[in-house]
Amino acid sequence: QLQLQESGPRLVKPLQTLSLTCNVSDGSITNGRYHWSWIRQPAGKGLEYIGRVYMTGPTNYNPSLESRVTISLDTSRNQFSLELGSVSAADTAIYYCARVRAVTMIRGKSYYFDSWGQGTLVTVSS
Amino acid sequence: QTVVTQEPSFSVSPGETITLTCGLSSGSVSINSYASWYQQTPGQAPRTLIYNTNIRSSGVPDRFSGSILGNKAALTITGAQADDESDFYCVLQMAGGISVFGGGTRVTVL
């Protein structure tokens, strides 16, 4: 069964770059049926979509974060990564990585999150 | 900017049926919104319940069902159980394939 595990620094200083990696086990990130995504959740608040990436490179980002976000794949390590620049306290959250199933429909494609990592808390503080 | 709306909270007695909804601050939800639903208990990662409006994810009990009701997506829990007490989030697909989460509904089983 697919396993997703987030890793990276738990504490990031303001204005620096938050970097996280999601290790994928028992599944390949080059499987063309799937995209790979990051979602976050501030303490006591709801979930927020950050973006997703596909094996051939196309990315899709939340417009509110797009100017600061990069999501990329490392096929040699079967991992994907998140970089969020110029962070502030508002970026303190639990960050989840997730697999996204893409289904071709009559009108376009449907995307949904079908597997989730356990999440990792990242705090932005000096 | 269009916001995805959900009821903030819902209370239900064991065995009752509840319907949570997922709408848009501007416009209507349709099958082409490809609604999906996720359940999250405190301290845990979300669990996928429903995708493409009404398809149950693997292992999800059939007392969870999805539909379109009027101009909203809906999640119905038939015969609520104590362990259904959790937060439920919907996701709608917007223009450009952007996924947008609703604010979530906290369900309390009394």
Interface residues (C-beta under 8 A of the other chain):
Chain A: S37 I39 G46 L47 E48 Y49 R52 N60 N62 P63 Y96 R101 V103 M105 R107 G108 K109 S110 Y111 Y112 F113 D114 S115 W116 G117 Q118 G119
Chain B: N32 Y34 S36 Y38 Q40 A45 P46 R47 T48 Y51 N52 S57 Y89 V91 Q93 G96 G97 I98 S99 V100 F101 G102 G103 G104
